Structures are given as C-alpha cells and as structure tokens.
Amino acid sequence: MIHRATLSALVLSALLAVTAACGTDGAGGTPSPSADGASRPGVPAPPEASRAPAPGEGSQDPDDINGDGHRDLLIPAFAGDDPETAEERVAVVYGSADGLDPATRTVYGRRDLGLPALPADSPAPDLLRAAEVTTADLDDDGYPDFVTTAAEAAERQEDLLGKPEMPYVSFGGPERPAGKPEAVALRLPADVTGAETGSVTRGDFDADGHHDLALQEKATTGASLVVMYGPFSRAGDPARVDTSLPYDEGTLTADEIAPSGKPRATSLLLRGLADGGQATNTLYPARPGTGLSGEVRELQLGSAHAFGDFDGDGVRDVAVGDDRGRNNEPGYETEAPEVDGNAAVYPGNGDESVVLDLPEPPAGEDDSYYGPGGFAAADPDGDGRDALLVATYEDATLIDGEQRTSVLREGPARTADGEETPAKHRNARPVGAADFDGDGRDELILNWGPDPSFALYGEQPTYWWITEGATSRDAVTFTTTEFLPR
C-alpha cells in the first residue's frame, strides 16, 4: 500500500516490469535530477537478485508486512513485457534500518493469497491488482493481513458476470500471508449482498487500537456503507458491524493508522462521483470509543485529498482540492473560482478552512497535458507538522506554509526500445510519503512509466524513487522489470 494518503492519480494497471538499485554516496543515496531540471545520475537501474525478508516478532504497523519493525511498500508488478497483456501482481518491497531494500521483496498473485480461482478460460488466471489490496492486522497477532475483494470461483468467464464480490482475508504471519489454508471470506451481515471491487478501506474508527474496515456494498437497490469493527476472528467475524451511516456512491479514503500503533481515531472521507470534473466530499468524523459519526460534514468540491496534521497542533486535518480533472463536454471545461486551482485545509479542531493556491499550469498547455493529480501529506523534516505534497504539471511541489519546494525526478530520455521520450513526459509523479528508515522524517515516493499513458493518467509506473526528503538526493531507486520472470 502506498503510504500517507495515496494520490488519486495513481491508477495502477498493466505495467512493464522492474529493477532496483541502492545508492553509492556516503549517505546511502545517489544524486538524481535536481529541482532546477538539471539531469544527474540517478535514473533507476537493475536490482540485485531477490532475497527473502527476515521474519520479525510482530509490530502494530499495518504496513510492516513481516513484523520486523520497519515499514514496507506495496506496489504493482507485471508478468510480461506487453502492457496490454501483462498480468498484474502485488509486490512487497521490505524496509530495514537503512530504508527500503528492493533486493528484499516478495511478489504475490491471487494463488499465493489463497483467493478463489479464476475460470480456466481466464486470460489472466493469477491476476492480482495492487489497487484492490488492503493490509490491516485484523486478528491482532502483530502481522498485517491481506484483504482483497473477489468473486467466488467460477468455471467460465461468463459465469462471473453479475456475480457478487466479497472481501476475503489472507491472514499474515512472520514469514508471509498464508495462502494455505484458503483465504477466508469476511462475514458480512445477512442483508449485505457483496462489496464493490477494491472498495475496502482500513482504519481505526473508534480509536481502540484494533484495525477496522469500511466498504461499499454492491446492491441493485443502491450502495450503502458497511463499517466492520475489529478485532476479527480467524473465521472472518468482526467484533461488530454498523450499516446505519448515510451514504452515496463514490470512493472511500480513511485517515492513516499511526505506524507506532498508538490509537487515534481515523476519520473517513467519501469522494463522490464526478464525471471527469471535481467531486463532492463528505467527511465522516471519527469518535473515540464509538466510531464513525453519521453527523457528516460536507467539504468543498475537489477530487484530490489528503489527511495529515497540517498545522502541527497534534490533531489530524484533511485537505481537499482541485486535481485539474475536467469534464470535457462543451460548457463544462471550467470550475468555479473557489474550486479552480485551490485546495482547502480543514482543521481537525473544527476551525474554518484555510485556502491554498495550487501551482498554475504552464502557459500554452491545453487539457491534454496532464495536470497536478492528487495530494499527499509528508513531513520530510520531522517537525511534526505535515506539508501538502502536490503532483503538479512539471514536478512534485511541497507546500509547507509559505514555503514551496520543487522536487523533480525524470525518467530516461530514451526507453528500452530506443524510443525518445518528450521532455515534458519524463517528469515523475509523487504518490505518497512514509518514514521507511525510522529516523522520524518522511521520504517521498515518486514514480514514472515509459508508456505514453503515464503522462496523461499516471498509469503503468515502472521507475520508482524514494527521496531523501524534499532534496535532490535519493535514499534508493528501483524499477520493477526484474520482479517477475518474463
């Protein structure tokens, strides 16, 4: 899972495959393209051969897959070179005291997680999309479990049409999630028919230290919100379920569970359907001891969002704003002035929102040039106050009060097949931030893909940079072309 409020621009689908390389300077990182655009060494290179991670003794971090006390990173990987036919898998790159180590990794397909088998005539029988996998420690054993929405096994592809999907859990352990015995279907209430694909969101909505799940029910009579409170039994039973909250269709995002395991109430955000433009935003406040509140708060329009402590007062806030997505039908190419190019930060203490101006697009660029995309929260200096990381037209921009820092990484000028990449399509996108080496400061996560669709939609990322904060230096870089046999 991408950490610290994943960016909505990351639509993960067919990829080109991967590699990884650690740095060689004294700090363990290599120089990369700088914020002024100068090209320097640092384009990701092939990795070492993969080795298994060392099992840990357990932790309370939902992203510490092997429980060794260090955060890990979940990303997509693909089997095959052709992005049109390559099967997606989920790769775990494991953390360490020195940060992420791409040579220590595990790749999972649906068989590895014990999920129901796809039909024999399926074009991708081991398909597992990273965007549809959530990690959370449901049974409180100190090791995150993998939660995936999937349909029951079927003999033919056509038998899957209209078949409801259910959330399945593959329980974790010191070695890896257990694919045997088979994944367990979570016990939904009798009147809940199934779940929307990839709709499961983790949180700690009542701040009791047990991980909870929220999901959108898939029903012909209209969607509803299902909140399942932990801990869960190994048979898939939650401690309690709430289906009473008001709900419309959309996308769910929850605040982050604290990596330290210290309980804090994680609010839930519903981003409504937008038809290419800016979406509505509904906030379900979290209440310690009771859970999500039905006394929702309607926020301003905006398809980008991030949770974080943006004012440094120790209380979690939420930012929503313009991701520059536009409905391209005649008469719908603009947004209202209070939405266009703005982000609003809503303090967790209930004060009035603070409006930020976002970076403007380059002069002369039309709607076909990819826009800022999403937001993430990041604390690269470790002062306890998050900055807003914005995917802009030309770089990643870190907005910290009045200070704005440009962070640029670039893919190679030529792809592996010798094709030249236009300069404006080489810019990497930020997708999140996390403290992988445990020094109290966040590293930024950026990626880039050589396929032309990446410049427009952020799809098919192949190259990854884990930066040393908002600097021109990297903690580690890697690509994913060697994660799977070709």
C-alpha positions in Angstrom: 0.0 0.0 0.0 1.2 3.5 -0.8 1.6 5.4 2.4 0.5 8.8 3.7 -2.7 9.4 1.7 -2.2 7.8 -1.6 -2.5 10.1 -4.7 -5.6 9.6 -6.7 -3.6 10.0 -10.0 -2.1 6.5 -9.4 -4.4 4.3 -11.4 -2.5 1.1 -11.3 -2.9 -1.3 -14.3 -0.7 -3.2 -16.8 2.9 -2.4 -16.3 6.2 -3.1 -17.9 8.2 -4.9 -15.1 11.1 -3.9 -12.8 14.5 -3.5 -11.2 16.2 -1.8 -8.2 19.4 -0.1 -7.2 20.7 1.3 -4.0 22.9 4.5 -3.9 26.6 4.7 -3.7 27.2 8.0 -2.0 28.2 8.2 1.7 24.6 8.7 2.8 23.4 5.6 1.1 21.7 7.5 -1.8 22.6 8.7 -5.2 22.1 12.1 -6.8 19.1 12.5 -9.0 17.7 15.1 -11.3 17.5 18.3 -9.3 14.7 20.7 -8.8 16.2 23.1 -11.4 15.8 20.4 -14.0 19.5 19.5 -14.4 20.0 15.9 -15.4 22.2 14.0 -12.9 22.9 10.3 -12.3 20.1 8.7 -10.5 17.8 7.1 -13.1 16.8 3.7 -11.6 18.9 0.7 -12.6 18.5 -3.1 -12.4 18.4 -4.6 -8.9 20.2 -7.4 -7.2 18.6 -10.8 -7.2 15.7 -11.1 -4.8 16.1 -12.5 -1.3 13.6 -13.4 1.3 12.9 -11.0 4.1 13.8 -11.9 7.7 10.8 -12.7 9.8 10.1 -10.3 12.7 8.5 -10.6 16.1 5.4 -8.5 15.1 4.5 -4.8 15.3 1.4 -2.6 15.3 2.1 -1.0 11.9 -0.4 -2.1 9.2 2.3 -1.7 6.6 5.0 -3.8 8.3 4.2 -7.0 6.5 6.9 -9.2 8.1 6.6 -7.6 11.5 10.3 -6.6 11.9 9.6 -3.1 13.0 10.2 -1.4 9.6 7.6 -0.2 7.1 7.2 -1.9 3.8 5.9 -0.7 0.5 3.2 -2.4 -1.7 3.4 -1.6 -5.4 2.2 -3.3 -8.7 4.4 -5.6 -10.7 3.7 -7.3 -14.0 4.4 -10.6 -15.7 5.4 -10.0 -19.3 6.6 -7.1 -21.4 3.4 -6.2 -23.3 1.4 -3.8 -21.1 -1.8 -4.8 -23.0 -1.5 -8.5 -21.9 0.8 -8.5 -18.8 -0.8 -9.9 -15.7 -0.5 -7.6 -12.6 0.7 -8.8 -9.3 1.3 -7.2 -5.9 5.0 -6.7 -4.9 6.1 -6.0 -1.3 9.4 -4.1 -1.1 10.7 -4.6 2.5 12.0 -1.9 4.8 15.1 -2.0 7.1 17.1 0.2 9.4 18.7 1.6 6.2 15.3 2.1 4.5 13.7 0.2 1.7 15.7 -2.6 0.2 14.4 -3.5 -3.3 16.5 -6.7 -3.4 14.4 -7.9 -0.5 11.0 -8.4 -2.0 8.1 -10.8 -2.4 5.6 -10.9 -5.3 2.1 -12.2 -4.7 -0.6 -13.4 -7.2 -4.1 -14.5 -6.3 -3.0 -18.1 -5.9 -0.4 -17.1 -3.3 -3.1 -15.4 -1.2 -5.4 -18.4 -1.5 -8.1 -16.4 -3.3 -10.9 -18.2 -5.2 -9.6 -19.4 -8.5 -10.5 -17.6 -11.7 -12.1 -19.7 -14.5 -9.8 -21.9 -16.7 -10.6 -19.7 -19.7 -9.5 -16.5 -17.9 -6.8 -14.5 -19.9 -5.1 -13.7 -16.6 -5.6 -16.6 -14.1 -3.3 -15.2 -11.4 -4.3 -11.6 -11.7 -4.0 -9.5 -8.5 -4.3 -5.7 -8.7 -2.4 -3.7 -6.1 -5.2 -1.1 -6.0 -7.6 -3.7 -4.8 -5.4 -5.0 -1.9 -5.6 -3.5 1.6 -3.4 -4.5 4.5 -4.6 -4.5 8.2 -3.9 -6.6 11.2 -7.4 -7.9 11.7 -6.7 -10.6 14.3 -4.3 -8.6 16.4 -1.3 -11.0 16.1 1.2 -8.3 15.1 1.3 -9.2 11.4 -0.8 -7.4 8.7 -3.3 -9.5 6.8 -4.1 -9.0 3.1 -7.8 -8.1 2.3 -9.0 -8.4 -1.3 -12.4 -8.2 -2.9 -13.0 -11.2 -5.1 -15.9 -13.3 -6.6 -16.4 -16.9 -5.8 -14.7 -19.5 -8.0 -16.4 -20.0 -11.4 -15.9 -22.5 -14.2 -16.2 -20.0 -17.1 -15.6 -16.3 -17.6 -19.2 -15.6 -18.4 -20.2 -17.1 -15.1 -18.6 -14.2 -13.3 -21.0 -11.6 -14.9 -23.2 -10.3 -12.2 -21.6 -12.4 -9.5 -21.2 -10.5 -6.2 -17.8 -10.0 -4.8 -16.8 -10.5 -1.2 -13.9 -9.3 0.9 -11.5 -12.1 1.6 -8.7 -12.1 4.1 -5.4 -13.9 3.8 -4.0 -13.9 7.3 -0.4 -12.8 7.8 2.4 -14.2 9.8 6.2 -13.9 10.5 7.0 -15.4 7.1 4.3 -14.1 4.7 0.5 -14.0 4.3 -0.7 -17.6 4.4 -2.1 -18.8 1.1 -2.9 -22.2 2.7 -5.4 -22.7 4.1 -7.5 -20.8 1.6 -8.4 -17.1 2.2 -11.4 -16.6 4.4 -14.4 -14.6 3.4 -15.3 -11.9 5.9 -18.7 -12.4 7.5 -21.0 -9.6 6.2 -24.5 -9.0 7.6 -27.2 -11.1 6.1 -28.7 -8.2 4.2 -25.4 -7.1 2.6 -25.1 -8.8 -0.8 -21.5 -8.1 -1.7 -18.8 -5.4 -2.0 -17.7 -3.0 -4.7 -14.3 -4.1 -6.3 -11.4 -2.5 -4.4 -13.7 -0.6 -2.1 -12.3 -1.9 1.2 -10.6 0.8 3.3 -8.8 0.3 6.6 -8.9 2.5 9.7 -9.3 2.6 13.4 -12.6 4.5 13.5 -13.2 4.1 17.3 -9.5 4.6 18.4 -9.5 1.3 20.4 -6.3 0.1 18.8 -8.0 -2.6 16.7 -8.0 -2.3 13.0 -11.4 -1.7 11.3 -12.6 -1.9 7.7 -15.1 0.2 5.7 -16.5 -0.9 2.4 -19.2 0.0 -0.1 -21.9 -2.6 -0.5 -22.7 -3.5 -4.1 -26.5 -3.7 -4.5 -29.1 -3.2 -7.2 -31.1 -1.1 -4.8 -28.3 1.4 -4.2 -25.0 1.5 -2.4 -24.6 1.5 1.3 -21.7 1.9 3.7 -20.7 -1.1 5.8 -18.3 -0.5 8.7 -16.7 -3.6 10.3 -15.0 -3.0 13.7 -12.2 -5.2 14.8 -10.8 -7.4 16.1 -11.8 -10.1 13.7 -11.9 -13.8 14.4 -9.9 -16.3 12.2 -13.3 -17.3 10.8 -13.9 -13.8 9.4 -16.3 -12.4 12.1 -15.9 -8.8 13.1 -16.5 -7.6 16.7 -19.4 -5.5 15.4 -20.9 -4.0 12.2 -22.5 -0.7 11.5 -24.7 -0.2 8.4 -26.6 2.8 9.6 -24.5 5.6 8.2 -25.8 7.8 5.3 -24.1 7.1 2.0 -24.0 7.9 -1.7 -21.8 6.2 -4.3 -18.2 7.2 -4.5 -14.7 6.4 -3.3 -13.7 5.8 0.3 -10.4 7.1 1.9 -9.6 6.9 5.6 -7.0 8.7 7.6 -3.9 6.7 8.3 -3.5 4.3 11.2 -0.5 5.5 13.3 2.6 3.4 12.4 3.5 3.4 16.1 0.3 1.6 17.0 -0.7 4.4 19.3 -4.5 4.5 19.0 -6.1 7.5 17.2 -9.5 8.0 15.7 -9.3 7.8 11.9 -12.0 9.8 10.0 -13.4 8.6 6.7 -13.8 10.6 3.5 -16.3 9.9 0.7 -15.4 11.4 -2.6 -18.5 11.4 -4.8 -18.8 10.6 -8.5 -17.5 13.4 -10.6 -17.8 12.6 -14.4 -14.3 13.9 -15.0 -14.7 17.1 -13.0 -14.2 17.9 -9.3 -16.1 15.7 -6.9 -18.1 16.3 -3.8 -16.5 15.4 -0.5 -18.3 14.1 2.6 -16.4 13.7 5.9 -17.4 11.1 8.5 -15.8 12.3 11.7 -14.3 9.5 13.9 -15.2 9.4 17.6 -13.0 7.6 20.2 -15.0 4.8 21.8 -17.9 4.9 19.5 -16.7 5.0 15.9 -17.7 6.9 12.7 -20.4 9.6 13.2 -23.5 10.0 11.0 -23.2 13.8 11.6 -21.3 14.2 8.4 -19.5 17.4 7.2 -19.8 18.5 3.6 -16.5 19.9 2.3 -15.7 21.9 -0.8 -15.5 20.3 -4.3 -12.2 18.7 -5.2 -11.0 15.3 -6.5 -7.7 15.4 -4.6 -7.4 14.8 -0.9 -5.0 14.0 1.9 -5.2 13.5 5.7 -2.4 15.0 7.9 -1.5 17.4 10.7 -1.0 20.4 8.5 -1.0 23.0 11.4 1.2 21.0 13.8 -1.3 21.1 16.7 -1.3 17.3 17.1 -4.9 17.0 15.7 -5.5 15.4 12.3 -6.7 17.6 9.5 -7.9 16.9 6.0 -7.2 18.8 2.7 -9.3 18.6 -0.4 -8.8 20.4 -3.7 -8.6 20.7 -7.4 -6.8 17.9 -9.2 -7.3 19.7 -12.5 -9.6 17.0 -13.8 -12.3 18.5 -16.1 -15.4 17.3 -17.8 -14.5 17.9 -21.5 -18.1 18.2 -22.7 -19.0 21.6 -24.2 -19.7 24.1 -21.4 -18.1 22.0 -18.6 -14.4 22.7 -19.1 -14.1 25.1 -16.2 -14.6 25.0 -12.4 -16.0 27.7 -10.1 -13.4 30.2 -8.9 -13.5 28.9 -5.4 -12.5 25.5 -6.7 -10.3 26.2 -9.7 -6.6 25.9 -8.7 -7.3 25.8 -5.0 -7.0 23.5 -2.0 -8.9 23.8 1.3 -7.4 22.5 4.6 -10.0 21.7 7.2 -8.5 21.8 10.7 -9.4 18.8 12.9 -10.4 21.2 15.7 -13.4 22.4 13.7 -12.0 25.9 12.8 -12.7 27.4 9.4 -10.8 26.0 6.4 -7.6 27.6 5.1 -7.4 28.0 1.3 -4.1 27.4 -0.6 -3.3 28.4 -4.1 -2.0 25.5 -6.1 0.7 25.8 -8.8 -0.6 27.0 -12.1 -0.3 25.1 -15.4 2.4 26.1 -17.9 1.4 28.8 -20.3 0.0 27.5 -23.6 -0.7 23.9 -22.4 -4.1 22.5 -23.2 -6.3 19.9 -21.4 -4.3 17.1 -23.0 -1.3 17.9 -20.8 -1.6 16.0 -17.5 -2.5 18.1 -14.5 -1.5 18.2 -10.9 -3.2 15.0 -10.0 -3.6 14.2 -6.3 -2.3 15.2 -2.9 -0.4 13.5 -0.1 0.8 14.5 3.4 4.5 14.5 4.1 6.8 15.5 7.0 10.3 15.4 5.5 11.9 17.5 8.3 10.4 15.5 11.1 9.0 18.6 13.0 5.5 17.0 13.4 3.8 19.4 11.0 2.8 17.9 7.7 3.3 19.7 4.4 1.0 19.2 1.4 2.7 17.3 -1.4 1.0 18.1 -4.8 1.5 16.5 -8.1 1.9 19.4 -10.5 2.3 19.8 -14.2 6.1 19.8 -14.0 7.3 18.3 -10.7 6.2 17.5 -7.2 5.6 20.6 -5.1 5.8 20.5 -1.4 3.7 23.3 0.2 4.7 24.0 3.8 3.1 27.2 4.9 4.5 30.0 2.7 7.4 27.8 1.6 7.2 25.9 -1.7 9.8 23.3 -2.7 10.1 21.7 -6.1 11.1 18.1 -6.2 11.9 16.8 -9.7 12.8 13.3 -10.9 13.0 12.3 -14.5 12.7 9.1 -16.5 15.3 8.3 -19.2 15.4 10.3 -22.4 15.0 7.0 -24.3 13.0 4.0 -23.4 14.4 0.4 -23.5 13.2 0.0 -27.1 15.1 3.2 -28.2 12.0 5.5 -28.4 12.7 9.1 -27.5 10.6 10.4 -24.6 9.5 14.1 -24.9 10.9 16.2 -22.1 7.5 17.2 -20.7 6.5 13.5 -20.5 9.6 12.5 -18.4 8.6 14.0 -15.1 8.0 11.6 -12.3 4.8 11.9 -10.2 4.6 11.8 -6.4 2.4 9.1 -5.0 2.9 9.3 -1.2 5.4 9.6 1.6 6.5 7.4 4.6 9.3 7.0 7.1 10.9 3.8 5.9 14.2 4.0 7.9 12.7 5.1 11.2 14.6 8.3 11.6 11.4 10.4 12.2 11.5 12.0 8.8 9.4 11.1 5.8 10.9 10.0 2.4 8.9 11.0 -0.7 7.7 8.3 -3.1 7.8 9.2 -6.8 7.3 7.1 -9.9 7.3 7.2 -13.7 6.5 4.9 -16.6 7.7 4.9 -20.2 4.3 4.1 -21.6 2.7 7.3 -23.2 -0.4 6.8 -21.0 1.6 7.6 -17.9 2.0 11.3 -18.8 -1.8 11.6 -19.1 -3.1 9.3 -16.3 -0.3 8.2 -14.1 -0.8 4.6 -15.3 1.8 1.8 -15.6 4.6 3.2 -13.3 7.9 1.3 -13.8 10.6 3.5 -12.2 10.5 4.4 -8.5 12.4 7.0 -6.5 12.4 7.1 -2.6 13.9 10.5 -2.0 15.8 11.9 0.9 13.0 14.3 1.9 12.5 17.3 -0.4 16.0 17.2 -1.7 17.7 16.3 -5.0 19.2 13.1 -3.4 17.6 9.7 -3.2 17.6 7.1 -0.5 17.0 4.4 -3.1 15.8 4.0 -6.7 14.5 0.9 -8.4 12.4 -0.3 -11.4 10.2 -3.3 -11.5 11.2 -5.1 -14.6 13.0 -8.0 -12.8 10.4 -8.6 -10.1 8.8 -11.3 -12.2 10.2 -13.8 -14.8 9.5 -12.8 -18.4 
